[in-house]
């Protein structure tokens, strides 16, 4: 059993996986996420600082939700992020669509099994044949 202190409130809890926060803080974060998601939907022109102030959430947390692709700003929103590979403007996630496709192709090639060469048929020589003597 892995027992840890919650990084938010300091309570001791049984850690299973994910961020090291207790169940109470996790539920609170989930409620805050729903509030922020609804606010962004209702106020498509809001900046990250406005969303942060209106919902009592840090800009860092909002950016984390965007990078996790849980939160997406509208196409006409002034909020933009840069692709971590090429620097293109994106609205959610860490990579643009082109870089995601490229990475998927690289991973597919890396994980693909190399094609086994087909064995050539064995050539039989006159000396390899079985002979019967009478």
Phi and psi restraints in degrees (value plus and minus 20) as a CYANA .aco file:
   2 UNK   PHI    -126.8   -86.8
   2 UNK   PSI      88.0   128.0
   3 UNK   PHI    -123.8   -83.8
   3 UNK   PSI     110.1   150.1
   4 UNK   PHI    -156.3  -116.3
   4 UNK   PSI     148.8   188.8
   5 UNK   PHI    -115.6   -75.6
   5 UNK   PSI     117.5   157.5
   6 UNK   PHI     -83.3   -43.3
   6 UNK   PSI     111.8   151.8
   7 UNK   PHI     -91.3   -51.3
   7 UNK   PSI     -36.5     3.5
   8 UNK   PHI    -111.4   -71.4
   8 UNK   PSI     -71.7   -31.7
   9 UNK   PHI    -131.6   -91.6
   9 UNK   PSI     -34.2     5.8
  10 UNK   PHI      68.9   108.9
  10 UNK   PSI     -24.7    15.3
  11 UNK   PHI     -84.3   -44.3
  11 UNK   PSI     130.5   170.5
  12 UNK   PHI    -102.8   -62.8
  12 UNK   PSI     116.8   156.8
  13 UNK   PHI    -169.6  -129.6
  13 UNK   PSI     141.9   181.9
  14 UNK   PHI    -103.4   -63.4
  14 UNK   PSI      89.1   129.1
  15 UNK   PHI    -101.5   -61.5
  15 UNK   PSI     109.9   149.9
  16 UNK   PHI    -129.8   -89.8
  16 UNK   PSI     -75.6   -35.6
  17 UNK   PHI    -189.2  -149.2
  17 UNK   PSI     151.5   191.5
  18 UNK   PHI      62.0   102.0
  18 UNK   PSI    -180.1  -140.1
  19 UNK   PHI     -84.2   -44.2
  19 UNK   PSI     125.9   165.9
  20 UNK   PHI     -99.7   -59.7
  20 UNK   PSI      47.2    87.2
  21 UNK   PHI    -148.6  -108.6
  21 UNK   PSI     131.2   171.2
  22 UNK   PHI     -93.1   -53.1
  22 UNK   PSI     149.8   189.8
  23 UNK   PHI     -83.2   -43.2
  23 UNK   PSI     -58.5   -18.5
  24 UNK   PHI     -82.8   -42.8
  24 UNK   PSI     -66.3   -26.3
  25 UNK   PHI     -87.3   -47.3
  25 UNK   PSI     -54.2   -14.2
  26 UNK   PHI     -84.9   -44.9
  26 UNK   PSI     -64.2   -24.2
  27 UNK   PHI     -84.1   -44.1
  27 UNK   PSI     -59.1   -19.1
  28 UNK   PHI     -83.3   -43.3
  28 UNK   PSI     -62.7   -22.7
  29 UNK   PHI     -84.1   -44.1
  29 UNK   PSI     -58.7   -18.7
  30 UNK   PHI     -85.0   -45.0
  30 UNK   PSI     -59.4   -19.4
  31 UNK   PHI     -85.2   -45.2
  31 UNK   PSI     -62.2   -22.2
  32 UNK   PHI     -82.6   -42.6
  32 UNK   PSI     -60.0   -20.0
  33 UNK   PHI     -80.0   -40.0
  33 UNK   PSI     -65.1   -25.1
  34 UNK   PHI     -81.8   -41.8
  34 UNK   PSI     -59.9   -19.9
  35 UNK   PHI     -82.7   -42.7
  35 UNK   PSI     -66.2   -26.2
  36 UNK   PHI     -84.3   -44.3
  36 UNK   PSI     -62.8   -22.8
  37 UNK   PHI     -79.9   -39.9
  37 UNK   PSI     -64.4   -24.4
  38 UNK   PHI     -86.3   -46.3
  38 UNK   PSI     -61.2   -21.2
  39 UNK   PHI     -82.4   -42.4
  39 UNK   PSI     -64.5   -24.5
  40 UNK   PHI     -83.9   -43.9
  40 UNK   PSI     -56.5   -16.5
  41 UNK   PHI     -86.7   -46.7
  41 UNK   PSI     -60.4   -20.4
  42 UNK   PHI    -100.4   -60.4
  42 UNK   PSI     -43.9    -3.9
  43 UNK   PHI    -146.6  -106.6
  43 UNK   PSI      54.6    94.6
  44 UNK   PHI     -85.2   -45.2
  44 UNK   PSI     -39.1     0.9
  45 UNK   PHI    -114.5   -74.5
  45 UNK   PSI     -14.0    26.0
  46 UNK   PHI     -92.4   -52.4
  46 UNK   PSI     124.6   164.6
  47 UNK   PHI    -106.7   -66.7
  47 UNK   PSI     150.5   190.5
  48 UNK   PHI     -82.4   -42.4
  48 UNK   PSI     -59.6   -19.6
  49 UNK   PHI     -85.2   -45.2
  49 UNK   PSI     -58.8   -18.8
  50 UNK   PHI     -84.8   -44.8
  50 UNK   PSI     -65.6   -25.6
  51 UNK   PHI     -80.4   -40.4
  51 UNK   PSI     -62.5   -22.5
  52 UNK   PHI     -81.3   -41.3
  52 UNK   PSI     -69.5   -29.5
  53 UNK   PHI     -86.6   -46.6
  53 UNK   PSI     -62.4   -22.4
  54 UNK   PHI     -90.5   -50.5
  54 UNK   PSI     -44.6    -4.6
  55 UNK   PHI    -135.2   -95.2
  55 UNK   PSI     -14.7    25.3
  56 UNK   PHI      33.4    73.4
  56 UNK   PSI      30.9    70.9
  57 UNK   PHI    -151.9  -111.9
  57 UNK   PSI     123.9   163.9
  58 UNK   PHI     -92.2   -52.2
  58 UNK   PSI     128.2   168.2
  59 UNK   PHI     -77.9   -37.9
  59 UNK   PSI     -53.7   -13.7
  60 UNK   PHI     -80.2   -40.2
  60 UNK   PSI     -62.2   -22.2
  61 UNK   PHI     -86.0   -46.0
  61 UNK   PSI     -59.9   -19.9
  62 UNK   PHI     -82.8   -42.8
  62 UNK   PSI     -65.2   -25.2
  63 UNK   PHI     -82.4   -42.4
  63 UNK   PSI     -56.7   -16.7
  64 UNK   PHI     -83.8   -43.8
  64 UNK   PSI     -62.9   -22.9
  65 UNK   PHI     -83.9   -43.9
  65 UNK   PSI     -56.1   -16.1
  66 UNK   PHI     -86.9   -46.9
  66 UNK   PSI     -66.3   -26.3
  67 UNK   PHI     -83.6   -43.6
  67 UNK   PSI     -50.9   -10.9
  68 UNK   PHI     -99.8   -59.8
  68 UNK   PSI     -22.3    17.7
  69 UNK   PHI      43.2    83.2
  69 UNK   PSI       7.8    47.8
  70 UNK   PHI    -109.0   -69.0
  70 UNK   PSI     -46.4    -6.4
  71 UNK   PHI    -147.2  -107.2
  71 UNK   PSI     115.9   155.9
  72 UNK   PHI    -155.0  -115.0
  72 UNK   PSI     114.4   154.4
  73 UNK   PHI    -108.8   -68.8
  73 UNK   PSI     133.9   173.9
  74 UNK   PHI     -83.8   -43.8
  74 UNK   PSI     137.0   177.0
  75 UNK   PHI     -80.8   -40.8
  75 UNK   PSI     -52.4   -12.4
  76 UNK   PHI    -111.2   -71.2
  76 UNK   PSI     -12.1    27.9
  77 UNK   PHI     -93.1   -53.1
  77 UNK   PSI     126.1   166.1
  78 UNK   PHI     -93.9   -53.9
  78 UNK   PSI     -29.1    10.9
  79 UNK   PHI    -101.5   -61.5
  79 UNK   PSI     102.9   142.9
  80 UNK   PHI    -156.9  -116.9
  80 UNK   PSI     132.7   172.7
  81 UNK   PHI    -144.1  -104.1
  81 UNK   PSI     143.4   183.4
  82 UNK   PHI    -127.9   -87.9
  82 UNK   PSI     121.5   161.5
  83 UNK   PHI     -80.4   -40.4
  83 UNK   PSI     113.2   153.2
  84 UNK   PHI     -90.2   -50.2
  84 UNK   PSI     -34.4     5.6
  85 UNK   PHI    -116.9   -76.9
  85 UNK   PSI     -74.1   -34.1
  86 UNK   PHI    -130.1   -90.1
  86 UNK   PSI     -32.9     7.1
  87 UNK   PHI      67.5   107.5
  87 UNK   PSI     -15.1    24.9
  88 UNK   PHI     -85.2   -45.2
  88 UNK   PSI     131.0   171.0
  89 UNK   PHI     -92.5   -52.5
  89 UNK   PSI     112.9   152.9
  90 UNK   PHI    -155.9  -115.9
  90 UNK   PSI     142.7   182.7
  91 UNK   PHI    -125.1   -85.1
  91 UNK   PSI     -37.0     3.0
  92 UNK   PHI    -177.4  -137.4
  92 UNK   PSI     137.2   177.2
  93 UNK   PHI      65.4   105.4
  93 UNK   PSI    -185.6  -145.6
  94 UNK   PHI    -132.1   -92.1
  94 UNK   PSI     -40.9    -0.9
  95 UNK   PHI    -153.1  -113.1
  95 UNK   PSI     130.8   170.8
  96 UNK   PHI     -94.5   -54.5
  96 UNK   PSI     148.3   188.3
  97 UNK   PHI     -80.6   -40.6
  97 UNK   PSI     -60.0   -20.0
  98 UNK   PHI     -84.0   -44.0
  98 UNK   PSI     -62.9   -22.9
  99 UNK   PHI     -89.4   -49.4
  99 UNK   PSI     -54.2   -14.2
 100 UNK   PHI     -83.0   -43.0
 100 UNK   PSI     -64.6   -24.6
 101 UNK   PHI     -82.9   -42.9
 101 UNK   PSI     -63.0   -23.0
 102 UNK   PHI     -81.5   -41.5
 102 UNK   PSI     -65.0   -25.0
 103 UNK   PHI     -84.4   -44.4
 103 UNK   PSI     -59.4   -19.4
 104 UNK   PHI     -82.9   -42.9
 104 UNK   PSI     -60.6   -20.6
 105 UNK   PHI     -85.3   -45.3
 105 UNK   PSI     -61.2   -21.2
 106 UNK   PHI     -83.5   -43.5
 106 UNK   PSI     -64.9   -24.9
 107 UNK   PHI     -85.8   -45.8
 107 UNK   PSI     -58.7   -18.7
 108 UNK   PHI     -84.5   -44.5
 108 UNK   PSI     -62.7   -22.7
 109 UNK   PHI     -86.0   -46.0
 109 UNK   PSI     -58.6   -18.6
 110 UNK   PHI     -89.4   -49.4
 110 UNK   PSI     -54.1   -14.1
 111 UNK   PHI    -111.2   -71.2
 111 UNK   PSI     -30.3     9.7
 112 UNK   PHI     -90.4   -50.4
 112 UNK   PSI     120.4   160.4
 113 UNK   PHI     -96.1   -56.1
 113 UNK   PSI     117.2   157.2
 114 UNK   PHI     -86.5   -46.5
 114 UNK   PSI     123.4   163.4
 115 UNK   PHI     -86.1   -46.1
 115 UNK   PSI     110.0   150.0
 116 UNK   PHI     -95.7   -55.7
 116 UNK   PSI     109.9   149.9
 117 UNK   PHI     -86.7   -46.7
 117 UNK   PSI     121.7   161.7
 118 UNK   PHI     -92.9   -52.9
 118 UNK   PSI     112.8   152.8
 119 UNK   PHI     -87.5   -47.5
 119 UNK   PSI     118.5   158.5
 120 UNK   PHI     -94.9   -54.9
 120 UNK   PSI     124.3   164.3
 121 UNK   PHI     -81.6   -41.6
 121 UNK   PSI     119.6   159.6
 122 UNK   PHI     -91.6   -51.6
 122 UNK   PSI     107.7   147.7
 123 UNK   PHI    -102.0   -62.0
 123 UNK   PSI     115.1   155.1
 124 UNK   PHI    -121.8   -81.8
 124 UNK   PSI     113.6   153.6
 125 UNK   PHI    -122.2   -82.2
 125 UNK   PSI     140.5   180.5
 126 UNK   PHI     -76.7   -36.7
 126 UNK   PSI     -53.3   -13.3
 127 UNK   PHI     -97.1   -57.1
 127 UNK   PSI     -37.6     2.4
 128 UNK   PHI    -103.6   -63.6
 128 UNK   PSI     -32.8     7.2
 129 UNK   PHI     -96.9   -56.9
 129 UNK   PSI     129.4   169.4
 130 UNK   PHI     -98.4   -58.4
 130 UNK   PSI     116.4   156.4
 131 UNK   PHI    -136.5   -96.5
 131 UNK   PSI     122.4   162.4
 132 UNK   PHI    -133.0   -93.0
 132 UNK   PSI     107.3   147.3
 133 UNK   PHI    -126.9   -86.9
 133 UNK   PSI     116.7   156.7
